[in-house]
Amino acid sequence: MRRVFTIAAAGTLAVLPTAGIATAQQPAQEPAQPKVLRVALTTGIDHLNPFTASLAASTQVGRFIYEFLTIPSAEKATAAPALAESWRISPDKLTWTFKIRQGAKWSDGQPITAKDPAFTFNRMLTDETARTANGNYVANFASVTAPDDATLVIRTKTVQATLDLLDVPIVPEHVWAPIKDLTAPETDTVPVAGVDDGPYRLTEYKQNEYLKFAANKDYWRGAPKVDELQLLVFKDVESAVNALKQGEVDVLNRLTPTQFDALKDRPDIAANQAPGRRYNEITLNFGVQNAQNQPIGNGNPVLKDLRLRQAIAQAIDPKTVVDKVMGGYGQLGGGVIPPIYQAYHWDPPPEQARGFDLAKANAALDAAGYRKGGDGLRTEPGGARLELRLTGHANRGFDQRVAQYVSGWLHDIGISVKQELVSDEELNDRTNAGNYDLAISGYATNPDPDYALSLHTCAARPNAQGKGGTTDTFFCDPQYDQLYAQQLTETDPAARAGYVKQAQARLYSQAVNVVLDYDNALEAYRSDRFSSFGKQPQPDGPILEQTGYWGVYGAAPAVARSGDSASNTGLWIVLGVVAAAALFVSGYTLGRRRAIPMDDRE
C-alpha cells in the first residue's frame, strides 16, 4: 500500500510541480532587446552639414535624417511624395506649387511647415556656402515663398525640368537661421544636425569612428523595423569584411570581386549584386581654375595640351579595368551617366571612340614633340622629364590596382608616373585645391542627369576661397554649358536626352577625364540577422548608396531561432514537458530526493 501510495504521490508530483520546474528554469521576463542595424562604412564623412556635405557617405546620412520635398521611389526611382504630398505646375511651366504634409514635427517637437523648405532654398540662393553641395538645383530659381504653412511656391527664371526631384535635404529654419557662418564647426555637430525629421534621428557622432541613429517612431511612413542604426567606420574594406564574418556588423558594400566571391556562398551571409549608379574615372588636371578664372593648384602645366591628354586617355584600357580589377562585375566606361539610367546613357560611337591603342598614343606624342630618351621616357617641349603624379584612395583595393595598371600603360608611352595614394580626407583636399596631375575619382549619379552633368559646368567651380561649388573636373567650356542649359529647360524627354548625350560627348572629346567603368554594386549582409533590405530600383537594385533611404528603412530583422540568446517561450514549454516525463518515470526516487536538504546531497 505504501508503495502504491508513493507512486500515486509521485504521479501527482509529476503533474503539479512541472509548471514550477519550468518556471524556475525560465528567465525572468525582460524587456525586448533593441534591434540594431550595424552598417560598415569604408568611406569618409566630410560634413554632417547638409549644405556642404558632398562625399557619398555624408549625403547618405542626410537622406537618413532629413526629409526631401520628393524622393526617388523604391520601385523605379521616379519622383514620389515625401515632405510634399503633391505638386502642380503652372501652364507656362515656370511656377511649381507644392502641398506640404501637415502634422509632421522636427525631432525637438517643433512643427514642420512650408517655411522650412522656403528657408532652405532661400538660404541657398543668398549664401554661397549653402550652395556647395547642391547649388545646381537652385541656380535657375527666381523666388521661393511660403504663402501659408501648407504651401510652397517655387518660381523659376526659365523652364526647369528637375523640379520634381530636387535632391536637397530640407532643414529646420528655427535651428539653421541663427547660424550665420555655414562653415562654423557647430554645423557638423549633433546638436545642430540632430534636429531632423527623417526615418532615423541622429543621436551620436564620433568622427572617424561611428554615427548612431534612433528610429523615428513618429515617421509619417511608419517607424523602421529596427530601433537603432549604426554606421561604423573601418579603415578599409578588408577590415569590414572580417567584421561581417565575425558578426560585428550586419551589412556592407563596395566589396572587391574577390571578397564578394568569397562571401556569397556562406550560409550565414547573403550577397547582393546589382547594376550600380557610380562611375570610376581618372581626372586630368588640365590647368584648372576657380570660378573667377584664376589658376589654382600645382598641376603640371604640360597637361594643358589637349594632344597629350588625348594620348593619355588612349593609353588607358577600361576593358582591363572591368575584367581584371572588377572581375567582370562592371560595365565599360563611356559618358558620365551609367547604363542604369539608360535613357540618358551615352557610349562613344566608333567615329568618336578613342579605343585602347598604345601604338597610336605613342605616335601622337611623337608628332606632338614629346621626344623619347634612351631610357624610353619622354621629355616635355622645354626639356624637362615628363612625369605625372597619380593620386587616389589608399584604402581602396580598386585604386591600388588601377594605379598599377595606369602606371604601366603610361610608362609604355614614355610617361613616368609617381603614385601618391592617400586618405579620403587628403584626397578630397588635394583635388578640391587642384593639387594633382592625375586623380582616381568617381561619383554616384542620380536618376535625373542634371546633377551628374552639373559637376562639369563653369558654375560648379569653387570661388577664390575654395568654397561654394562641387566640381568633378573643374571643366569650364561654353559649348558644354550651353548644352547643359538646354537639357535643363527641355521638358520633352526625348529631346532632353539628346542634349544630355551631346553634353557627354563634348566632355569626352576634351579628355579632362576618362570614365573607366560603371561599378556593379557588390554588397553582403548577415542573413542570420536580417531577412531582407529595401532595394532601389526593385527588385534587383542596390541596398546601400541609393538615391533614397529605402535600404536601411526597409531592413527586416530575421525571426529569432531557438539557438538565439533571446528567451524562447516554446523552448521552455518543451523543457517543462520533458521534465514532467522524467519525473513520472522516476517518481519515487525524485520524490524522496526532493525531501533531502540541498546541503546533504551527495
MINU-743617 format. One line per 3 residues: number of its first residue (from 0); their letters; for each residue z, x, y of C-alpha. Coordinates in steps of 0.25 Angstrom, whole numbers, padded with zeros to 4 digits. Example, Ala and Ser with C-alpha at 12.3 -4.5 7.8 and 13.67 -1.06 7.14 Angstrom:
BEGIN
0	as	0031:0049:-0018  0029:0055:-0004
This chain:
BEGIN
0	mrr	0000:0000:0000  0003:0011:0010  -0010:0018:0007
3	vft	-0017:0005:0009  -0010:0002:0022  -0012:0016:0027
6	iaa	-0027:0015:0024  -0027:0002:0032  -0020:0008:0043
9	agt	-0029:0020:0043  -0041:0010:0043  -0034:0004:0056
12	lav	-0033:0018:0062  -0048:0020:0059  -0052:0008:0067
15	lpt	-0042:0007:0079  -0039:0021:0083  -0054:0024:0083
18	agi	-0057:0020:0097  -0045:0028:0101  -0051:0040:0094
21	ata	-0064:0039:0100  -0057:0036:0114  -0049:0049:0112
24	qqp	-0061:0057:0110  -0069:0051:0121  -0068:0058:0134
27	aqe	-0062:0050:0146  -0073:0043:0154  -0078:0052:0165
30	paq	-0088:0049:0176  -0102:0052:0172  -0106:0066:0175
33	pkv	-0116:0066:0187  -0131:0068:0183  -0136:0081:0189
36	lrv	-0151:0085:0190  -0152:0100:0192  -0165:0106:0197
39	alt	-0169:0120:0196  -0174:0125:0210  -0182:0138:0209
42	tgi	-0188:0138:0224  -0181:0139:0237  -0175:0129:0247
45	dhl	-0179:0133:0261  -0173:0121:0268  -0165:0108:0266
48	npf	-0170:0104:0280  -0182:0095:0276  -0189:0098:0289
51	tas	-0190:0113:0285  -0190:0113:0270  -0203:0118:0264
54	laa	-0200:0124:0251  -0203:0115:0239  -0188:0114:0234
57	stq	-0184:0111:0248  -0194:0100:0250  -0189:0094:0237
60	vgr	-0175:0094:0242  -0180:0086:0253  -0187:0076:0244
63	fiy	-0174:0074:0236  -0165:0071:0248  -0173:0065:0259
66	efl	-0182:0052:0258  -0196:0053:0264  -0204:0041:0270
69	tip	-0212:0040:0258  -0212:0049:0245  -0223:0052:0235
72	sae	-0221:0043:0224  -0217:0048:0210  -0229:0041:0203
75	kat	-0241:0046:0211  -0235:0054:0223  -0240:0044:0233
78	aap	-0233:0038:0245  -0221:0029:0241  -0210:0023:0249
81	ala	-0197:0031:0252  -0190:0030:0265  -0201:0022:0270
84	esw	-0202:0009:0261  -0216:0006:0267  -0226:0010:0277
87	ris	-0239:0005:0284  -0250:0011:0292  -0256:0006:0305
90	pdk	-0271:0003:0306  -0274:0015:0313  -0266:0023:0303
93	ltw	-0258:0030:0314  -0245:0023:0312  -0237:0022:0300
96	tfk	-0225:0013:0299  -0214:0016:0288  -0203:0006:0284
99	irq	-0191:0014:0281  -0182:0010:0270  -0169:0003:0275
102	gak	-0155:0005:0269  -0156:0019:0265  -0146:0029:0270
105	wsd	-0144:0044:0272  -0134:0051:0263  -0124:0051:0275
108	gqp	-0125:0036:0276  -0134:0034:0288  -0145:0024:0287
111	ita	-0160:0029:0285  -0169:0023:0295  -0183:0025:0301
114	kdp	-0177:0034:0312  -0175:0045:0301  -0189:0047:0298
117	aft	-0193:0045:0312  -0183:0057:0316  -0188:0065:0304
120	fnr	-0203:0064:0309  -0200:0065:0324  -0191:0078:0321
123	mlt	-0203:0084:0314  -0212:0080:0326  -0203:0086:0336
126	det	-0197:0098:0329  -0206:0109:0324  -0196:0114:0313
129	art	-0195:0100:0308  -0210:0101:0305  -0208:0113:0296
132	ang	-0209:0106:0282  -0217:0094:0284  -0223:0095:0298
135	nyv	-0237:0091:0294  -0233:0077:0291  -0229:0074:0306
138	anf	-0239:0083:0313  -0248:0070:0316  -0237:0061:0320
141	asv	-0237:0054:0333  -0224:0047:0333  -0213:0043:0323
144	tap	-0204:0031:0327  -0193:0022:0320  -0194:0009:0327
147	dda	-0183:0004:0318  -0175:0009:0307  -0185:0004:0296
150	tlv	-0198:0008:0303  -0204:0022:0305  -0217:0023:0313
153	irt	-0226:0036:0312  -0238:0037:0321  -0248:0048:0319
156	ktv	-0258:0054:0328  -0269:0053:0318  -0270:0047:0305
159	qat	-0261:0054:0295  -0263:0052:0280  -0250:0057:0276
162	ldl	-0240:0047:0282  -0237:0040:0269  -0232:0053:0263
165	ldv	-0224:0061:0273  -0217:0072:0265  -0206:0073:0275
168	piv	-0191:0070:0272  -0184:0060:0281  -0171:0066:0287
171	peh	-0159:0058:0293  -0160:0058:0308  -0145:0058:0311
174	vwa	-0144:0071:0303  -0156:0079:0308  -0158:0074:0322
177	pik	-0145:0082:0327  -0151:0095:0321  -0160:0101:0332
180	dlt	-0164:0114:0324  -0170:0111:0311  -0169:0126:0307
183	ape	-0154:0125:0308  -0146:0129:0295  -0139:0116:0295
186	tdt	-0153:0109:0291  -0152:0116:0278  -0138:0111:0274
189	vpv	-0133:0099:0266  -0126:0092:0278  -0140:0090:0285
192	agv	-0150:0090:0273  -0140:0082:0265  -0141:0069:0273
195	ddg	-0152:0063:0265  -0158:0051:0258  -0166:0055:0246
198	pyr	-0163:0053:0231  -0154:0065:0232  -0144:0069:0242
201	lte	-0142:0084:0245  -0127:0088:0243  -0126:0103:0242
204	ykq	-0135:0115:0244  -0133:0130:0242  -0145:0138:0246
207	ney	-0152:0145:0235  -0142:0139:0224  -0143:0123:0224
210	lkf	-0145:0110:0230  -0137:0098:0225  -0140:0083:0228
213	aan	-0133:0070:0225  -0141:0058:0220  -0143:0048:0231
216	kdy	-0137:0035:0225  -0142:0027:0237  -0156:0032:0236
219	wrg	-0166:0020:0238  -0174:0022:0226  -0161:0023:0218
222	apk	-0152:0035:0214  -0157:0046:0206  -0153:0046:0191
225	vde	-0145:0060:0193  -0133:0061:0202  -0135:0075:0207
228	lql	-0147:0084:0209  -0146:0099:0210  -0157:0109:0214
231	lvf	-0152:0123:0208  -0159:0135:0214  -0164:0146:0204
234	kdv	-0169:0160:0208  -0181:0158:0198  -0187:0148:0189
237	esa	-0183:0156:0176  -0168:0155:0180  -0171:0140:0182
240	vna	-0177:0139:0168  -0165:0145:0162  -0156:0135:0169
243	lkq	-0164:0124:0164  -0163:0129:0149  -0148:0130:0151
246	gev	-0147:0116:0157  -0143:0121:0170  -0154:0114:0177
249	dvl	-0162:0102:0174  -0176:0103:0179  -0184:0114:0186
252	nrl	-0199:0116:0190  -0208:0128:0193  -0208:0133:0179
255	tpt	-0217:0144:0175  -0227:0141:0164  -0219:0150:0154
258	qfd	-0206:0143:0158  -0212:0129:0157  -0218:0132:0143
261	alk	-0204:0138:0138  -0197:0125:0143  -0206:0114:0139
264	drp	-0203:0113:0124  -0188:0114:0125  -0181:0101:0120
267	dia	-0171:0100:0132  -0181:0103:0143  -0193:0094:0147
270	anq	-0205:0101:0154  -0214:0095:0165  -0228:0100:0169
273	apg	-0235:0092:0180  -0246:0095:0190  -0240:0101:0202
276	rry	-0241:0100:0217  -0239:0114:0220  -0249:0125:0223
279	nei	-0247:0140:0222  -0254:0149:0231  -0256:0163:0237
282	tln	-0256:0162:0252  -0262:0173:0260  -0257:0178:0274
285	fgv	-0270:0177:0282  -0263:0181:0295  -0254:0169:0296
288	qna	-0250:0163:0310  -0239:0153:0315  -0242:0140:0322
291	qnq	-0244:0148:0335  -0255:0156:0328  -0247:0169:0329
294	pig	-0248:0178:0317  -0235:0179:0309  -0230:0187:0297
297	ngn	-0234:0200:0291  -0246:0197:0283  -0257:0207:0280
300	pvl	-0267:0204:0291  -0279:0208:0281  -0277:0194:0275
303	kdl	-0283:0188:0288  -0296:0192:0281  -0302:0179:0274
306	rlr	-0310:0188:0265  -0298:0195:0260  -0291:0182:0258
309	qai	-0302:0176:0250  -0303:0188:0241  -0289:0188:0238
312	aqa	-0290:0173:0235  -0302:0176:0225  -0293:0187:0218
315	idp	-0282:0177:0214  -0285:0169:0202  -0278:0155:0201
318	ktv	-0282:0153:0187  -0274:0165:0182  -0262:0159:0190
321	vdk	-0263:0146:0183  -0266:0152:0169  -0257:0164:0169
324	vmg	-0246:0161:0180  -0245:0146:0178  -0248:0146:0163
327	gyg	-0258:0135:0165  -0248:0126:0172  -0256:0124:0185
330	qlg	-0270:0122:0191  -0279:0131:0198  -0277:0132:0213
333	ggv	-0287:0128:0224  -0282:0120:0236  -0268:0117:0241
336	ipp	-0268:0103:0235  -0265:0103:0220  -0272:0095:0210
339	iyq	-0261:0085:0208  -0266:0079:0221  -0280:0078:0216
342	ayh	-0286:0070:0228  -0283:0082:0237  -0284:0094:0228
345	wdp	-0295:0104:0231  -0301:0114:0222  -0311:0124:0228
348	ppe	-0326:0121:0223  -0334:0132:0217  -0341:0136:0230
351	qar	-0327:0138:0237  -0319:0143:0226  -0315:0158:0226
354	gfd	-0312:0160:0212  -0305:0171:0206  -0314:0183:0207
357	lak	-0309:0197:0209  -0323:0203:0210  -0327:0194:0221
360	ana	-0314:0197:0228  -0316:0212:0227  -0330:0211:0232
363	ald	-0325:0202:0244  -0315:0212:0248  -0325:0224:0247
366	aag	-0334:0216:0256  -0323:0213:0266  -0320:0228:0267
369	yrk	-0307:0229:0259  -0310:0243:0252  -0304:0247:0239
372	ggd	-0298:0261:0238  -0297:0270:0226  -0285:0262:0221
375	glr	-0292:0249:0221  -0285:0243:0232  -0291:0239:0245
378	tep	-0289:0243:0260  -0289:0234:0272  -0300:0236:0282
381	gga	-0290:0244:0290  -0288:0253:0279  -0274:0248:0274
384	rle	-0271:0245:0259  -0274:0231:0256  -0260:0226:0251
387	lrl	-0255:0212:0252  -0241:0207:0249  -0239:0195:0240
390	tgh	-0226:0187:0241  -0221:0175:0232  -0209:0169:0226
393	anr	-0201:0180:0218  -0194:0169:0209  -0207:0162:0205
396	gfd	-0214:0167:0192  -0227:0161:0197  -0226:0170:0210
399	qrv	-0223:0182:0202  -0235:0181:0192  -0245:0177:0203
402	aqy	-0241:0189:0211  -0244:0198:0200  -0258:0191:0198
405	vsg	-0261:0191:0212  -0257:0206:0214  -0266:0209:0202
408	wlh	-0278:0201:0207  -0277:0207:0221  -0276:0221:0216
411	dig	-0289:0219:0209  -0296:0216:0222  -0289:0228:0229
414	isv	-0277:0222:0236  -0263:0227:0233  -0252:0217:0232
417	kqe	-0237:0218:0235  -0229:0207:0228  -0217:0202:0236
420	lvs	-0211:0191:0229  -0198:0185:0236  -0189:0174:0236
423	dee	-0193:0160:0240  -0186:0161:0254  -0192:0175:0257
426	lnd	-0206:0170:0253  -0204:0158:0262  -0200:0166:0273
429	rtn	-0212:0176:0271  -0222:0166:0270  -0217:0158:0282
432	agn	-0217:0170:0290  -0231:0175:0286  -0225:0188:0279
435	ydl	-0234:0189:0267  -0248:0192:0263  -0250:0184:0251
438	ais	-0239:0174:0246  -0238:0166:0233  -0234:0152:0238
441	gya	-0237:0137:0235  -0234:0123:0240  -0231:0110:0233
444	tnp	-0240:0099:0239  -0239:0084:0242  -0247:0072:0237
447	dpd	-0253:0071:0251  -0261:0084:0254  -0256:0085:0269
450	yal	-0244:0094:0267  -0252:0104:0258  -0263:0105:0268
453	slh	-0254:0105:0280  -0248:0119:0275  -0260:0126:0279
456	tca	-0262:0120:0293  -0260:0127:0306  -0249:0117:0310
459	arp	-0241:0122:0297  -0239:0136:0302  -0225:0139:0308
462	naq	-0222:0141:0322  -0219:0155:0329  -0205:0154:0324
465	gkg	-0209:0151:0310  -0205:0137:0310  -0212:0123:0310
468	gtt	-0222:0124:0299  -0224:0124:0284  -0237:0132:0281
471	dtf	-0242:0137:0268  -0253:0147:0272  -0252:0148:0288
474	fcd	-0266:0143:0287  -0272:0138:0301  -0286:0134:0301
477	pqy	-0293:0124:0310  -0303:0119:0299  -0291:0117:0289
480	dql	-0283:0110:0300  -0294:0100:0303  -0295:0097:0288
483	yaq	-0280:0095:0287  -0280:0085:0299  -0292:0077:0293
486	qlt	-0285:0075:0280  -0272:0071:0287  -0279:0060:0295
489	etd	-0289:0055:0284  -0284:0042:0277  -0296:0041:0267
492	paa	-0291:0048:0254  -0304:0054:0250  -0307:0059:0264
495	rag	-0293:0065:0266  -0295:0072:0252  -0308:0078:0257
498	yvk	-0301:0084:0269  -0289:0089:0261  -0299:0097:0251
501	qaq	-0307:0103:0263  -0294:0108:0269  -0290:0115:0256
504	arl	-0304:0121:0255  -0302:0127:0269  -0289:0133:0265
507	ysq	-0295:0139:0253  -0306:0145:0260  -0297:0153:0269
510	avn	-0289:0159:0258  -0276:0158:0264  -0270:0154:0251
513	vvl	-0274:0154:0236  -0269:0142:0229  -0266:0148:0215
516	dyd	-0263:0135:0207  -0256:0122:0207  -0244:0122:0198
519	nal	-0240:0113:0187  -0226:0108:0189  -0218:0115:0177
522	eay	-0205:0109:0176  -0194:0107:0166  -0181:0099:0165
525	rsd	-0169:0097:0155  -0174:0085:0147  -0160:0084:0140
528	rfs	-0154:0081:0154  -0165:0073:0161  -0175:0064:0154
531	sfg	-0185:0063:0166  -0188:0066:0180  -0197:0059:0190
534	kqp	-0211:0065:0191  -0221:0065:0202  -0232:0060:0200
537	qpd	-0229:0052:0188  -0230:0054:0176  -0233:0069:0176
540	gpi	-0229:0075:0189  -0218:0086:0192  -0203:0083:0193
543	leq	-0199:0093:0204  -0207:0097:0217  -0212:0083:0219
546	tgy	-0216:0076:0232  -0204:0067:0229  -0191:0067:0223
549	wgv	-0195:0060:0210  -0192:0071:0201  -0177:0072:0203
552	yga	-0175:0058:0208  -0181:0053:0194  -0173:0063:0186
555	apa	-0167:0055:0174  -0155:0061:0166  -0157:0061:0151
558	var	-0148:0052:0143  -0135:0059:0138  -0135:0063:0124
561	sgd	-0124:0063:0114  -0123:0078:0116  -0121:0078:0131
564	sas	-0108:0081:0137  -0106:0067:0143  -0098:0057:0135
567	ntg	-0105:0048:0125  -0099:0035:0122  -0107:0033:0110
570	lwi	-0103:0046:0104  -0088:0043:0106  -0091:0029:0099
573	vlg	-0097:0037:0087  -0086:0047:0086  -0076:0035:0086
576	vva	-0083:0029:0074  -0083:0042:0067  -0069:0044:0069
579	aaa	-0066:0030:0065  -0073:0032:0052  -0066:0045:0049
582	lfv	-0052:0038:0052  -0055:0027:0042  -0060:0037:0031
585	sgy	-0047:0046:0032  -0038:0035:0038  -0025:0038:0030
588	tlg	-0026:0053:0033  -0029:0051:0048  -0018:0040:0049
591	rrr	-0008:0050:0045  -0013:0061:0053  -0013:0053:0066
594	aip	0002:0052:0064  0004:0067:0064  0008:0072:0077
597	mdd	-0002:0082:0083  0007:0094:0083  0009:0092:0068
600	re	-0006:0093:0064  -0009:0104:0054
